[in-house]
Amino acid sequence: MSREPILQPPADLPDEERDLRPQHMVEMVGQREVYARLEIAVDAASKRGEPLGHILFDGPPGLGKTTFAMCIPRDLGVAFQIASGAVLAAPKDVIPYLTNAEERSVLFIDEIHRLPKAVEEFLYPAMEDFRIDITLGEGINARTINMQLRPFTVIGATTRTGLLSAPLRDRFQLREHLDFYTVDELAEIVRRNAAKLRVAIEGSAAREIASRSRGTPRLANNRLRWVRDYAQSRADGQITLEVARAALEMLGIDRRGLDPQDRKYLDTIARVFDGGPVGVEAVAHTMNVAPDTLADEVEPFLLRSELVVRTPRGRKLTAAGLEHLGLASPPEGGVQSQATLFR
């Protein structure tokens, strides 16, 4: 049987291309509707010589919010600063970023939903009128200085839009939601990044990695790096389909992208709670993990994959979830293994 051709990395790849994050929006794969709208906004702002309107990105982790935020100032040819909502605890913490902002520059605030209310309110005049009010002194000797800022752009990123106050959300002219990637898009990302990592890869191996990456580029890149290490340690350095499968199985990643903790969650509901419904706290205590870990890290992908559903009475395995575990549900309810059903 003929072997699939291996995609070889270019020999003259510069060292800086080892960074897997795209440097410009045109290099990004997927999110084409978001890209098309941002391209228009960036082009129009460049032609007018004005700052870009404030932008808010939301969506699950690992889908490219930070990548978009870092590509936009490069495409505009302007300076940018990076801050985190978690460390901007008081208005005084954000003042240096605002006063140092250059004309038309970009201030990127990651996890913007973690900004305290006092900081949010301090940002309102900065975002709308490009000014801030600074209070000096205390008591009867206090005085307020109105400081004018150079026009700039705020780009916010959040995984939890619902935690943002309505006044802050309304001050963003563009709000873009990033969705999960298709297998074809992730496969293209894997192929490109394999070249940046200077590793040869089969097209089918790239698709295998993509199909087990939950529609998330960050996971695809992490799994590509692991498969690269496995190929260099246990194979000839080239990523074939067989090598990719062996590496991912060693990591405990199955064909649908579930890891050992995901499968333990499904198995606990099936084996201990007869397939559900059951509350997340009961499952968490049985697994000896925190309920927040299940709700934030495990359940989102299982719900999106339709392996589990949330009911008024708790979590319940679907037919697809039972099938993935190799289990069957008898007509009267309850869960039995295939071996038990055919004894």
C-alpha positions as CSV (number, residue, x, y, z in Angstrom):
1,M,0.0,0.0,0.0
2,S,1.4,3.4,-1.0
3,R,2.2,5.8,1.9
4,E,0.7,9.2,2.2
5,P,3.1,12.0,1.3
6,I,4.6,13.9,4.2
7,L,4.4,17.7,4.3
8,Q,7.9,18.9,4.8
9,P,8.6,22.2,6.6
10,P,10.4,24.9,4.5
11,A,14.2,24.8,4.9
12,D,14.5,28.6,5.2
13,L,12.0,29.2,7.9
14,P,13.1,32.1,10.1
15,D,13.5,31.6,13.8
16,E,10.9,34.1,14.8
17,E,8.2,32.0,13.0
18,R,8.6,29.5,15.8
19,D,5.9,31.6,17.6
20,L,2.7,29.8,16.6
21,R,0.5,32.9,17.1
22,P,-0.3,34.7,13.8
23,Q,1.2,38.1,13.5
24,H,-1.4,39.7,11.2
25,M,-5.1,39.1,10.7
26,V,-4.7,37.9,7.1
27,E,-2.6,34.9,8.5
28,M,-5.5,33.7,10.7
29,V,-7.5,30.6,9.9
30,G,-11.2,30.5,10.7
31,Q,-13.5,33.2,12.1
32,R,-14.0,34.5,8.6
33,E,-17.1,36.6,9.3
34,V,-15.3,38.3,12.3
35,Y,-12.2,38.8,10.2
36,A,-14.3,40.4,7.4
37,R,-15.9,42.9,9.7
38,L,-12.7,43.8,11.5
39,E,-10.8,44.2,8.2
40,I,-13.4,46.8,7.1
41,A,-13.1,48.7,10.4
42,V,-9.3,48.6,10.4
43,D,-9.1,49.8,6.8
44,A,-11.6,52.6,7.3
45,A,-9.9,53.8,10.5
46,S,-6.5,53.8,8.6
47,K,-7.9,55.8,5.7
48,R,-9.4,58.4,8.0
49,G,-6.3,58.5,10.2
50,E,-8.6,58.1,13.3
51,P,-8.4,55.7,16.2
52,L,-10.3,52.5,15.7
53,G,-13.6,52.1,17.6
54,H,-13.5,50.2,20.9
55,I,-13.8,46.4,20.4
56,L,-15.0,43.7,22.7
57,F,-14.2,40.0,22.0
58,D,-16.1,37.3,23.8
59,G,-16.1,33.5,23.6
60,P,-14.6,30.4,25.3
61,P,-10.9,30.2,26.0
62,G,-8.4,29.4,23.3
63,L,-10.3,30.7,20.2
64,G,-8.2,33.7,19.3
65,K,-9.4,36.7,21.3
66,T,-5.9,37.6,22.3
67,T,-4.5,36.9,18.8
68,F,-7.0,39.2,17.2
69,A,-6.2,41.9,19.8
70,M,-2.5,41.7,19.1
71,C,-2.9,41.5,15.3
72,I,-5.1,44.6,15.0
73,P,-2.5,47.2,16.2
74,R,0.1,45.5,13.9
75,D,-2.3,45.9,10.9
76,L,-2.9,49.5,12.0
77,G,0.8,50.2,12.4
78,V,0.3,51.6,15.9
79,A,1.6,51.0,19.4
80,F,-0.2,48.8,21.9
81,Q,-0.3,48.0,25.6
82,I,-1.5,44.9,27.4
83,A,-3.2,44.8,30.8
84,S,-5.3,42.3,32.7
85,G,-8.6,43.0,34.4
86,A,-7.4,40.9,37.4
87,V,-4.5,43.3,38.3
88,L,-6.3,46.6,37.7
89,A,-7.7,46.7,41.2
90,A,-8.2,50.4,41.5
91,P,-8.3,53.5,39.3
92,K,-4.7,54.4,40.1
93,D,-3.7,51.1,38.5
94,V,-5.1,52.0,35.1
95,I,-3.9,55.7,35.1
96,P,-0.4,54.8,33.8
97,Y,-1.8,52.9,30.8
98,L,-4.2,55.8,29.9
99,T,-1.6,58.6,30.2
100,N,1.0,56.6,28.3
101,A,-1.3,55.7,25.5
102,E,-0.1,57.2,22.2
103,E,-2.3,58.7,19.5
104,R,-4.4,56.0,17.9
105,S,-2.7,53.3,20.0
106,V,-4.4,50.2,21.4
107,L,-4.9,49.2,25.0
108,F,-5.8,45.5,25.3
109,I,-7.5,44.5,28.6
110,D,-7.7,40.7,28.9
111,E,-10.3,39.2,31.2
112,I,-12.0,42.6,31.3
113,H,-15.0,41.1,33.2
114,R,-12.8,41.0,36.3
115,L,-12.5,44.8,36.5
116,P,-13.9,46.2,39.8
117,K,-16.8,48.6,39.4
118,A,-14.7,51.6,40.4
119,V,-12.3,50.9,37.6
120,E,-15.2,50.4,35.1
121,E,-16.7,53.8,36.0
122,F,-13.2,55.4,35.8
123,L,-12.9,54.1,32.2
124,Y,-16.2,55.6,31.0
125,P,-15.0,59.1,30.3
126,A,-11.7,57.8,29.1
127,M,-13.4,55.6,26.5
128,E,-16.1,58.2,25.5
129,D,-14.4,61.6,25.8
130,F,-10.7,60.6,26.1
131,R,-10.4,62.3,29.5
132,I,-10.0,61.3,33.1
133,D,-10.6,63.1,36.4
134,I,-7.9,62.7,39.0
135,T,-8.5,63.7,42.6
136,L,-5.5,65.1,44.5
137,G,-5.5,65.4,48.3
138,E,-8.1,64.6,50.8
139,G,-10.9,66.3,52.6
140,I,-11.4,70.0,52.2
141,N,-8.0,70.3,50.5
142,A,-8.9,67.9,47.8
143,R,-9.1,69.1,44.2
144,T,-9.9,67.5,40.9
145,I,-7.8,67.8,37.8
146,N,-9.3,67.1,34.4
147,M,-6.7,65.5,32.2
148,Q,-7.1,65.1,28.5
149,L,-5.9,61.9,26.8
150,R,-4.7,61.2,23.4
151,P,-7.4,59.3,21.4
152,F,-6.9,55.6,21.7
153,T,-8.7,52.3,21.3
154,V,-9.7,49.9,24.1
155,I,-9.9,46.2,23.1
156,G,-11.4,44.0,25.7
157,A,-11.5,40.2,25.9
158,T,-13.8,38.1,28.1
159,T,-14.9,34.6,28.5
160,R,-17.9,35.7,30.6
161,T,-19.8,38.5,28.9
162,G,-22.6,38.3,31.4
163,L,-20.4,39.6,34.2
164,L,-19.8,42.9,32.3
165,S,-22.0,45.8,33.3
166,A,-24.4,47.1,30.6
167,P,-22.8,50.6,30.7
168,L,-19.4,49.1,29.9
169,R,-20.6,46.8,27.2
170,D,-22.4,49.7,25.5
171,R,-19.2,51.7,25.2
172,F,-17.7,49.1,22.7
173,Q,-18.6,50.0,19.1
174,L,-17.9,46.5,17.9
175,R,-18.8,43.3,19.8
176,E,-17.5,40.1,18.3
177,H,-18.3,36.6,19.5
178,L,-15.7,33.9,18.5
179,D,-17.1,30.4,17.9
180,F,-15.4,27.0,17.8
181,Y,-13.4,26.0,14.7
182,T,-14.2,23.2,12.2
183,V,-12.0,20.2,11.9
184,D,-10.8,21.4,8.4
185,E,-9.8,24.8,9.9
186,L,-8.0,23.2,12.8
187,A,-6.2,20.8,10.4
188,E,-5.0,23.8,8.4
189,I,-3.7,25.4,11.6
190,V,-1.9,22.2,12.6
191,R,-0.3,21.9,9.2
192,R,0.9,25.6,9.3
193,N,2.2,25.3,12.8
194,A,3.9,22.0,12.2
195,A,6.0,23.9,9.6
196,K,6.8,26.6,12.1
197,L,7.9,23.8,14.5
198,R,10.1,22.4,11.8
199,V,8.4,18.9,11.9
200,A,7.1,16.9,8.9
201,I,3.5,15.8,9.1
202,E,1.0,13.8,7.0
203,G,-2.2,15.5,6.1
204,S,-4.2,12.7,7.7
205,A,-2.2,13.1,10.9
206,A,-3.0,16.8,11.0
207,R,-6.6,16.0,10.6
208,E,-6.4,13.4,13.4
209,I,-4.9,15.9,15.8
210,A,-7.6,18.5,14.7
211,S,-10.5,16.1,15.3
212,R,-9.3,15.5,18.9
213,S,-8.8,19.2,19.8
214,R,-12.4,20.2,20.7
215,G,-12.7,22.9,18.0
216,T,-10.0,25.0,19.9
217,P,-6.8,26.2,18.3
218,R,-5.0,26.4,21.6
219,L,-5.7,22.7,22.3
220,A,-4.7,21.8,18.8
221,N,-1.3,23.6,19.2
222,N,-0.7,21.9,22.6
223,R,-1.5,18.5,21.2
224,L,0.7,19.2,18.2
225,R,3.6,20.0,20.4
226,W,3.1,16.7,22.4
227,V,2.8,14.7,19.2
228,R,6.0,16.4,17.9
229,D,7.8,15.4,21.1
230,Y,6.5,11.8,20.8
231,A,7.5,11.6,17.2
232,Q,11.1,12.8,17.9
233,S,11.4,10.5,20.9
234,R,9.6,7.3,19.8
235,A,9.6,7.5,16.0
236,D,11.7,8.9,13.2
237,G,10.7,12.5,13.9
238,Q,8.0,12.6,11.3
239,I,4.3,12.7,12.3
240,T,2.4,10.0,10.5
241,L,-1.2,9.0,11.2
242,E,0.0,6.0,13.3
243,V,2.4,8.2,15.3
244,A,-0.3,10.8,16.0
245,R,-2.8,8.2,17.2
246,A,-0.3,6.5,19.4
247,A,0.8,9.8,21.0
248,L,-2.7,11.0,21.7
249,E,-3.8,7.7,23.1
250,M,-0.8,7.8,25.4
251,L,-2.0,11.2,26.5
252,G,-5.4,9.7,27.2
253,I,-7.2,11.8,24.4
254,D,-9.9,9.7,22.7
255,R,-11.3,10.1,19.2
256,R,-13.8,12.7,20.3
257,G,-11.3,14.7,22.3
258,L,-12.3,13.6,25.7
259,D,-9.5,13.3,28.3
260,P,-9.4,10.9,31.3
261,Q,-11.3,13.3,33.6
262,D,-14.1,13.7,31.1
263,R,-14.5,10.0,30.8
264,K,-14.4,9.6,34.6
265,Y,-17.2,12.2,34.8
266,L,-19.3,10.3,32.3
267,D,-18.5,6.9,33.9
268,T,-19.4,8.2,37.4
269,I,-22.9,9.4,36.3
270,A,-23.4,6.1,34.5
271,R,-22.1,3.7,37.1
272,V,-22.9,5.4,40.4
273,F,-26.0,7.4,39.5
274,D,-27.6,5.1,36.9
275,G,-27.1,7.7,34.1
276,G,-28.7,10.5,36.0
277,P,-30.3,12.9,36.6
278,V,-27.9,13.9,39.4
279,G,-26.6,17.2,40.8
280,V,-23.1,18.4,40.0
281,E,-22.2,18.6,43.7
282,A,-23.0,14.9,44.1
283,V,-20.8,14.0,41.1
284,A,-18.0,16.3,42.3
285,H,-18.0,14.7,45.8
286,T,-17.9,11.2,44.3
287,M,-15.0,12.1,42.0
288,N,-13.3,14.0,44.8
289,V,-13.0,17.2,42.8
290,A,-14.4,20.8,43.2
291,P,-17.8,21.4,41.7
292,D,-16.4,24.5,40.0
293,T,-13.8,22.3,38.2
294,L,-16.6,20.2,36.7
295,A,-18.8,23.2,35.9
296,D,-16.0,25.3,34.3
297,E,-13.6,22.7,32.8
298,V,-15.4,19.4,32.2
299,E,-19.0,20.1,31.5
300,P,-18.9,22.8,28.7
301,F,-17.4,20.4,26.1
302,L,-19.6,17.5,27.2
303,L,-22.7,19.6,26.9
304,R,-21.7,21.0,23.6
305,S,-20.9,17.5,22.3
306,E,-24.4,16.4,23.5
307,L,-23.0,13.6,25.7
308,V,-24.7,15.2,28.7
309,V,-27.8,17.3,29.2
310,R,-28.8,19.6,32.1
311,T,-32.3,18.9,33.3
312,P,-34.3,20.6,36.2
313,R,-33.3,17.6,38.3
314,G,-29.6,17.6,37.4
315,R,-27.1,16.2,34.8
316,K,-28.2,13.2,32.7
317,L,-26.3,11.2,30.1
318,T,-27.7,11.2,26.6
319,A,-27.8,8.2,24.3
320,A,-24.6,9.5,22.7
321,G,-22.9,9.6,26.0
322,L,-23.9,6.1,26.9
323,E,-22.8,4.9,23.5
324,H,-19.4,6.6,23.9
325,L,-18.9,4.6,27.1
326,G,-20.0,1.4,25.4
327,L,-23.2,1.3,27.6
328,A,-26.9,0.7,26.7
329,S,-30.0,2.0,28.4
330,P,-32.9,-0.5,28.8
331,P,-36.4,0.7,28.0
332,E,-37.4,0.8,31.6
333,G,-34.5,3.1,32.6
334,G,-31.3,2.5,34.4
335,V,-28.0,1.8,32.9
336,Q,-26.4,-1.6,32.2
337,S,-23.3,-2.6,30.5
338,Q,-23.4,-4.5,27.2
339,A,-21.9,-7.5,29.0
340,T,-24.8,-7.6,31.5
341,L,-27.5,-7.2,28.9
342,F,-26.3,-10.2,26.9
343,R,-25.5,-12.7,29.8
